[in-house]
Amino acid sequence: MAEKDGQEKSEEPTSKKLSDARDKGEVAKSTEINSLAVFGSGLMIIYLTKGMLSEKIAGFAIDIFSSLEKLELNKTIIQTYALKWVLFLLTVLAPVMLGIVVVALAANIAQVGFAFKTKVFIPKLSRFNPLAGIKRIFFSSRSVIEVGKSVAKLFAIGLFAYFIISKLVEDTTSLIELSIEETIRFMIDAAFSMIIKIVLFFVAIAAIDFTFQKIKFKKDMMMSKHEVKEEWRQSEGDPLIKSKIRRQMLSMARKRMMKDVPTADVVVTNPTHFAIAIKYEMNKDRAPKVVAKGMDELAQRIKKIAIENNVPLHEDKELARALYKATEVGDEIPTKLFKAVAQILAYIFQLKKMKKKRSIV
């Protein structure tokens, strides 16, 4: 599918794009799952507490109806009974509503996991644009799909309700022979019967919608090759800036390396191309170490600093080339080159001892 930038969105979404979308509250979530959770949990709570609910409703109805003959309507009486009704409804409905809220939250978490993101609370001025809002509500593909789903659900629920209620109407003819408690229990059972059929319908709708939302979300998150490259550039950093940083780091490393050249015991050289400064502390190091290395111009600088600080130079073309390729600054001399380096160091140390003895004499 061609996009506005003229590029086809053929690439899988990156983890960064999915993470950014999640931070904005954009996730694959089905509202039908939430509706199913609300209906299902409400059904289960009503079923499990129907005995208690029927007793409370029956008791409240008896209290009301038993006092109708002697009830004098006035402001105080109306306020008293209004308060009783509110407290009664809160007492009866509180467990049901609390259970529904908990299950609805669990349904959301089950779909997308738990994450508290503050970005979704940041107001966007574009959302307050009435023209954009009208377009989003009436002329977007999402709104058309949601309206279609709502119409289909309304039709199916209406069809269910029609057949259920038509049967209940027949059954209500026997209510005249029942007590208030039995009438309330009949009403709750009838409501349960109707709700369970609606829940079964919602199970199918929720499964279809959840699959659809997953597919649609993945399609919406697809990226073009240009977007992938741009994201990589932003996450990895501008190549020019990274190159500059690398050059600075290399320059700093070379400066540190040059400071270590005067402490070296010997510099092995190829007359023009390579220079490797080696240091060995007998009571500290397991093997001689490379403290500096360089090629061409850098090699000449190492040799110059070595001469200025009376560090011996030893010319060995093959050994210098081998050391340059096999080691990095800070590495110990490899085993295969250890014998050759040890002979050079032994010779250098012997010269130092001789010079020391001559200076004493």
SULMOJO-V947320 format. One record per pair of residues at least 12 apart in sequence whose C-alpha atoms are under 7 Angstrom apart, sorted by the first residue. I is the first residue (numbers start at 1). J is the second residue. D is the distance in whole Angstrom. If there is no record, write none. Layout:
I | J | D
I | J | D
//
This chain:
7 | 224 | 6
8 | 224 | 6
9 | 222 | 6
9 | 223 | 5
9 | 224 | 4
10 | 222 | 6
10 | 223 | 6
10 | 224 | 6
11 | 222 | 6
11 | 223 | 5
11 | 224 | 6
11 | 225 | 7
12 | 222 | 5
12 | 223 | 6
13 | 221 | 6
13 | 222 | 5
13 | 223 | 6
23 | 117 | 6
23 | 119 | 6
24 | 119 | 6
24 | 120 | 5
25 | 120 | 6
27 | 112 | 7
28 | 213 | 6
28 | 214 | 5
28 | 217 | 6
29 | 111 | 6
29 | 112 | 7
29 | 210 | 7
29 | 213 | 6
30 | 209 | 6
30 | 210 | 5
30 | 213 | 6
32 | 205 | 7
32 | 206 | 5
32 | 209 | 7
33 | 107 | 7
33 | 206 | 5
34 | 104 | 6
34 | 107 | 6
34 | 108 | 7
36 | 199 | 6
36 | 202 | 6
36 | 203 | 7
36 | 206 | 7
37 | 103 | 6
37 | 104 | 6
37 | 107 | 6
38 | 100 | 6
38 | 103 | 7
38 | 104 | 6
39 | 199 | 6
40 | 199 | 6
41 | 99 | 7
41 | 100 | 6
41 | 103 | 7
42 | 96 | 6
42 | 100 | 6
43 | 192 | 6
43 | 195 | 7
43 | 196 | 7
45 | 96 | 6
47 | 192 | 7
50 | 188 | 7
53 | 92 | 7
54 | 181 | 7
54 | 184 | 6
54 | 185 | 6
55 | 181 | 7
58 | 180 | 6
58 | 181 | 5
58 | 184 | 7
157 | 198 | 7
161 | 194 | 7
164 | 194 | 6
257 | 291 | 7
257 | 292 | 5
258 | 292 | 7
258 | 302 | 7
260 | 291 | 6
261 | 277 | 6
261 | 291 | 7
261 | 292 | 6
261 | 302 | 7
261 | 305 | 7
261 | 306 | 6
262 | 305 | 7
262 | 306 | 6
262 | 309 | 6
262 | 311 | 7
264 | 277 | 6
264 | 278 | 5
264 | 279 | 5
264 | 311 | 7
265 | 278 | 6
265 | 279 | 5
265 | 280 | 7
265 | 311 | 6
266 | 278 | 5
266 | 279 | 7
266 | 311 | 6
266 | 312 | 5
266 | 313 | 6
266 | 314 | 7
267 | 312 | 6
267 | 313 | 5
267 | 314 | 6
268 | 313 | 6
268 | 314 | 5
268 | 315 | 6
268 | 316 | 7
268 | 320 | 6
269 | 313 | 7
269 | 314 | 6
269 | 315 | 5
269 | 316 | 6
269 | 317 | 7
269 | 320 | 5
270 | 315 | 6
270 | 316 | 6
270 | 317 | 4
270 | 320 | 6
271 | 315 | 7
272 | 296 | 6
273 | 295 | 5
273 | 296 | 4
273 | 299 | 7
274 | 294 | 6
274 | 295 | 5
274 | 296 | 6
274 | 299 | 5
274 | 320 | 6
274 | 321 | 7
275 | 293 | 6
275 | 294 | 6
275 | 295 | 7
275 | 299 | 5
275 | 302 | 7
275 | 303 | 7
275 | 320 | 7
276 | 290 | 7
276 | 292 | 6
276 | 293 | 4
276 | 294 | 7
276 | 320 | 7
276 | 324 | 7
277 | 290 | 6
277 | 291 | 6
277 | 292 | 5
277 | 293 | 6
278 | 290 | 5
278 | 291 | 6
279 | 291 | 7
287 | 332 | 6
287 | 333 | 7
288 | 332 | 6
288 | 333 | 6
289 | 330 | 6
289 | 331 | 6
289 | 332 | 4
289 | 333 | 6
290 | 328 | 7
290 | 329 | 5
290 | 330 | 5
290 | 331 | 6
290 | 332 | 6
291 | 329 | 5
291 | 330 | 6
292 | 329 | 6
293 | 324 | 7
293 | 329 | 7
//
